Amino acid sequence: MASNSSTPHDASNGPDRATVCDRLRRVTDPELDRSIVELEYVDEIEIDGPRVTVRFTLPTAWCSPAFAWMMATEARDAVEALSNVETVEIVLQEHLHETEINRGVNERRSFEASFPDADGGIEDVRAQLDEKARVARQYDAIEALLGVGLEPARIVSLRRRDVECDKSAGVAAVELSDRGFTATAPIEPIESYLEKARETGVGTHPDDILFRTPEGEPIDPDDFELVHRRGRLAQVNMSGQGGICDALNESRRARFEGDD
């Protein structure tokens, strides 16, 4: 973050900065599937009792208004969910459409009302980006399972009930009932995938097949390599785009610090 400042407040009737920051960590750039805090988009958090203002800036002034809208609304909702927060103001800075986005988000208007000329609704865009993120996270989860010796045919047959995350041990346990033992894999890629899978409606029932094609269908064992490569391509694409955004954001911040 560019600034660690926050307005002094009475902790008895409002959140502290660390709590607000933790909520913002849950908000991701929908194109990169990375936290806006990790990406250093958040410039400032101002706290005045139960009133919170979050100021953020994207890597360029021409970043997609749809993506900016998603981040702004999710940041508002994430902070507003805190029990000791009454009002949240989100301020997008240095963006071509900051006026429309700030007004629309803070007045709780719809994206379509704020951008009547937009091509397509925000929910369709969100769904496409979430599915892309699911496929990319799936690649990491499958790599973790391959790394502990599970075979492709076994992986594509796994159901939600077969996998349990043990946070205290830092592992994901995979029940292999026909073999009479449980395999364990690193928890982070598995848990990350399960979170995004739930958001996209995959693996919400214990009997649901856990890993799917980008189209949402169960994976045929004969198509495993092809589907896994598609996951790798999605991940590489997001990583490459993320590298560009990181460079642009670093350049922007260097200019900002130079102006100071």
C-alpha positions in Angstrom: 0.0 0.0 0.0 1.2 3.5 -0.8 -0.1 4.8 2.6 -0.5 3.3 6.0 -2.4 6.2 7.4 -5.8 6.1 8.9 -7.9 8.7 10.7 -7.7 8.2 14.5 -10.9 6.5 15.7 -12.5 5.0 18.8 -11.8 1.3 18.6 -14.9 0.6 20.7 -17.3 1.7 17.9 -15.4 1.0 14.7 -12.9 -1.5 13.1 -9.2 -1.3 13.3 -7.1 -1.0 10.1 -5.8 -4.5 10.3 -9.3 -5.9 10.2 -10.3 -3.8 7.3 -7.2 -4.8 5.4 -7.9 -8.4 6.1 -11.3 -8.1 4.5 -9.8 -6.4 1.5 -7.4 -9.3 1.0 -10.4 -11.3 0.0 -11.1 -9.0 -2.9 -9.4 -10.0 -6.1 -8.6 -8.5 -9.5 -11.0 -10.6 -11.5 -8.7 -10.8 -14.5 -5.6 -11.9 -12.5 -7.3 -13.8 -9.6 -5.0 -12.1 -7.1 -5.8 -10.0 -4.0 -6.0 -6.2 -4.5 -3.9 -5.9 -1.3 -1.2 -8.3 -2.7 -1.2 -6.3 -5.9 -0.8 -3.0 -4.0 -3.9 -1.4 -5.5 -5.1 -0.1 -2.1 -3.7 3.4 -1.4 -5.3 4.4 1.8 -7.8 3.2 4.4 -9.5 6.0 6.4 -11.4 5.1 9.5 -13.6 7.4 11.5 -15.5 5.3 14.0 -17.9 3.1 12.1 -17.3 5.0 8.9 -14.6 3.7 6.5 -13.2 5.1 3.3 -11.1 2.9 1.0 -9.1 4.6 -1.8 -7.5 2.5 -4.5 -5.8 2.9 -7.8 -5.4 0.4 -10.7 -2.2 0.1 -12.8 -3.5 2.2 -15.6 -6.2 4.8 -16.1 -7.8 2.7 -18.9 -8.2 -0.6 -17.0 -11.6 -2.2 -17.9 -14.4 -0.3 -16.2 -16.2 -3.6 -15.7 -13.2 -5.0 -13.8 -12.8 -1.8 -11.8 -16.5 -1.9 -10.9 -16.2 -5.5 -9.7 -13.3 -4.7 -7.4 -15.0 -1.5 -6.1 -18.3 -3.3 -5.3 -16.6 -6.3 -3.7 -14.4 -4.0 -1.6 -17.5 -2.1 -0.4 -19.4 -5.3 0.4 -16.4 -7.0 2.1 -15.8 -4.1 4.5 -19.5 -3.4 5.0 -19.9 -6.9 6.2 -18.0 -6.1 9.4 -20.4 -5.8 12.3 -18.9 -2.5 13.6 -19.0 -0.7 10.2 -22.0 1.5 9.4 -21.0 3.1 6.1 -18.3 2.5 3.5 -17.1 4.8 0.8 -15.0 3.5 -2.1 -12.9 5.9 -4.0 -11.3 4.8 -7.3 -8.5 7.2 -8.3 -6.8 8.1 -11.5 -9.2 6.2 -13.8 -10.9 7.4 -16.9 -14.3 6.3 -15.5 -13.7 7.1 -11.8 -16.7 9.5 -11.7 -19.2 7.0 -13.0 -17.8 4.1 -10.9 -17.5 6.0 -7.7 -21.0 7.5 -8.0 -22.5 4.2 -9.1 -20.9 2.1 -6.4 -21.5 4.4 -3.5 -25.0 5.2 -4.6 -25.6 1.5 -5.1 -26.7 1.9 -8.7 -26.3 -1.0 -11.1 -23.4 -1.3 -13.6 -25.9 -1.1 -16.5 -27.4 2.1 -15.1 -24.0 3.6 -14.7 -22.8 2.4 -18.1 -25.9 2.3 -20.4 -23.7 1.8 -23.5 -21.8 -1.2 -22.1 -21.8 -4.3 -24.2 -23.2 -7.1 -22.0 -24.0 -7.3 -18.3 -21.6 -7.4 -15.5 -22.7 -10.8 -14.2 -21.8 -12.4 -17.6 -18.3 -11.0 -17.4 -17.9 -12.0 -13.8 -19.0 -15.6 -14.6 -16.5 -15.9 -17.5 -13.6 -14.6 -15.3 -14.5 -16.8 -12.4 -14.6 -19.9 -14.6 -11.2 -18.9 -16.0 -9.8 -18.6 -12.5 -11.3 -22.0 -11.5 -9.6 -23.7 -14.5 -6.3 -22.0 -13.6 -6.6 -23.0 -9.9 -7.6 -26.5 -10.9 -4.3 -26.9 -12.7 -2.4 -26.2 -9.5 -4.6 -28.6 -7.5 -4.1 -31.4 -10.0 -0.4 -30.8 -10.1 -0.3 -31.2 -6.3 -2.2 -34.5 -6.5 0.0 -35.8 -9.3 3.0 -34.8 -7.1 1.9 -37.2 -4.3 1.4 -40.1 -6.7 -2.3 -40.0 -7.7 -2.9 -41.2 -11.2 -5.0 -39.2 -13.7 -7.8 -41.8 -13.8 -8.1 -41.5 -10.0 -7.9 -37.7 -10.0 -10.8 -37.3 -12.5 -13.0 -39.7 -10.5 -12.6 -37.8 -7.2 -15.8 -36.4 -5.6 -16.1 -33.6 -3.2 -16.6 -36.0 -0.3 -13.2 -37.6 -1.0 -11.2 -34.5 -0.1 -10.9 -32.9 3.3 -8.6 -30.0 4.3 -6.8 -30.2 7.6 -5.7 -26.7 8.3 -3.9 -27.6 11.6 -1.8 -30.1 9.7 -1.5 -28.1 6.6 -2.6 -30.9 4.3 -5.5 -32.0 2.1 -6.4 -35.6 2.8 -7.7 -37.6 -0.2 -9.6 -40.7 0.8 -8.8 -43.7 -1.4 -11.3 -46.2 -0.1 -10.6 -48.9 -2.6 -6.9 -48.9 -1.6 -7.5 -48.7 2.1 -5.4 -45.6 2.8 -5.5 -41.8 2.6 -3.1 -39.7 0.5 -2.1 -36.2 1.7 -1.2 -33.2 -0.5 -0.2 -29.6 0.3 -3.3 -27.8 1.4 -2.9 -24.4 -0.3 -3.6 -25.3 -4.0 -6.4 -27.7 -3.0 -8.1 -25.3 -0.6 -7.7 -22.5 -3.1 -9.4 -24.6 -5.8 -12.2 -25.7 -3.6 -13.0 -22.1 -2.7 -13.2 -21.0 -6.4 -15.1 -24.2 -7.3 -17.8 -23.5 -4.8 -18.1 -19.9 -6.1 -18.7 -21.3 -9.6 -21.1 -24.0 -8.5 -18.7 -27.0 -8.8 -18.3 -29.4 -6.0 -21.1 -28.0 -3.8 -22.6 -31.4 -3.1 -20.6 -34.3 -1.5 -21.3 -36.5 -4.6 -20.2 -33.9 -7.1 -17.3 -34.7 -9.4 -14.5 -32.4 -8.2 -12.6 -31.6 -11.3 -14.2 -30.4 -14.6 -13.5 -29.3 -18.1 -13.6 -25.6 -18.8 -17.1 -26.2 -20.0 -18.0 -27.7 -16.6 -18.3 -31.3 -17.7 -16.6 -34.3 -16.0 -13.2 -35.1 -17.4 -12.9 -38.2 -19.5 -9.7 -40.0 -18.5 -8.7 -40.1 -22.2 -8.9 -36.3 -22.3 -7.0 -35.7 -19.1 -3.8 -34.4 -20.7 -5.7 -32.0 -23.0 -7.8 -30.6 -20.2 -4.8 -30.3 -17.9 -2.9 -28.4 -20.7 -5.8 -26.0 -21.1 -5.6 -25.3 -17.4 -1.9 -24.6 -17.7 -2.6 -22.2 -20.6 -5.2 -20.3 -18.5 -2.7 -20.1 -15.7 0.1 -18.8 -17.9 -2.2 -16.3 -19.5 -3.2 -14.9 -16.1 0.4 -14.9 -14.9 1.6 -13.1 -18.0 -1.1 -10.5 -17.6 -0.3 -10.2 -14.0 3.3 -9.5 -14.8 2.3 -6.7 -17.1 0.0 -5.2 -14.5 2.8 -5.4 -11.8 5.2 -3.6 -14.1 2.6 -0.9 -14.9 1.7 -0.5 -11.2 5.4 -0.2 -10.2 6.0 2.4 -12.8 2.9 4.4 -11.7 3.9 4.3 -8.1 7.5 5.4 -9.0 6.1 8.4 -10.7 3.8 9.1 -7.8 6.7 8.9 -5.3 8.8 11.1 -7.6 6.1 13.8 -7.6 6.2 13.8 -3.8 
